[in-house]
Amino acid sequence: MKLYAVQHDILWEDKPANFERVASMLAKASPTPGSLIVLEEMFATGFTKNLGATREAAAGETEAFLRDLALRYQCCVIGGLVGCGASDKGRNESLAIAPDGTELGRYVKMQPFSAGEEHLVHEAGNQVVTFEFGGFKIAPFVCYDLRFPELARDSVKQGADLIIYIASWPIKRAQHWVTLLQARAIENLAWVVGVNRCGTDPSFTYPGRTMVVDPHGNIIADAADREGVLEAALDPAIASQWRADFPALRDMR
C-alpha cells in the first residue's frame, strides 16, 4: 500500500487557507488510487483551544474536505478535526474516510494533553478504534496518545498491524517523538506512521519529522523539518512474517 503523509506549516485558525495549502500539496503529489493519505492533528486550524475556531458539528466543513479528497483521489484519507462532545467541550478526533466517501472510523483522543490544559476544552475518548484498509488493520491515534503504550497494545489485541499517530508535537520534545514511534513499532511488531506538523504557531515551533517505522523499528522514511508530502510503500506481509518468525505477541498478558 502506498502512503502519502502531508506535513505542512499550519496556518493559525484559518481553515480555508489550510484547505487550499493541503489541496495544492496533494495535487502536486498526485496520489495513486487505492493509497492512504494522512494529514496532521487539527490540520485545518493548528492546535488551538479556541473552540470557536475549531469545533464543528457532524458533517462539518473539515469532514467535507476530507471526504472530497477521498473521492477525488479514490484513496483512504485520515485527518484530524474537532467535533462536538456531549458537553460544551469539543472532541479531538482522527477521522478516516474510505475512497467511496463513507466513514471507516472515528477515533477520539483518549489522552488529552493535560500539561497544555487540553482537557479543559476537549473531552477524552474512551475506546480504541480499528478498521481495515489496504490489507492492513489500522489503529488511528492522536499526538499525546503516543506516550501511553497500553493504547497501542490494546489496538494490537484487536488485530492492528498499522498504528498511525497524527500530531502537533513541539520541537523541544522531538527526540521523544522519534524514539517513541520506534518503540511502539518494536514492542508491537507493527508498522507505525507518525504525521507531525512543521513550522510555528503563536506558542511553539514544530520539527516535522513525519516518518514511517517498519515492524523491526527501522525508520524507512523521514520528512525532516520541511513542508512536503512524504511517500512510502507499506507491506502488510512484513508485519505478519515478523510476527510468525518472532511470536512475542503470544506472550501478552
Sequence and secondary structure as in RCSB ss.txt:
>XXXX:A:sequence
MKLYAVQHDILWEDKPANFERVASMLAKASPTPGSLIVLEEMFATGFTKNLGATREAAAGETEAFLRDLALRYQC
CVIGGLVGCGASDKGRNESLAIAPDGTELGRYVKMQPFSAGEEHLVHEAGNQVVTFEFGGFKIAPFVCYDLRFPE
LARDSVKQGADLIIYIASWPIKRAQHWVTLLQARAIENLAWVVGVNRCGTDPSFTYPGRTMVVDPHGNIIADAAD
REGVLEAALDPAIASQWRADFPALRDMR
>XXXX:A:secstr
 EEEEEE B  TT HHHHHHHHHHHHHHH   TT EEE  TTTTT S   HHHHEE TT HHHHHHHHHHHHHTS
EEEEEEEEE SSSSEEEEEEEE TTS EEEEEE SS  GGGTGGGTB        EEETTEEEEEEEGGGGG HH
HHHHHHHTT  EEEEEE   GGGHHHHHHHHHHHHHHHTSEEEEEE EEE SS EEE   EEE TTS EEEE TT
S EEEEEE  HHHHHHHHHHS GGGG  
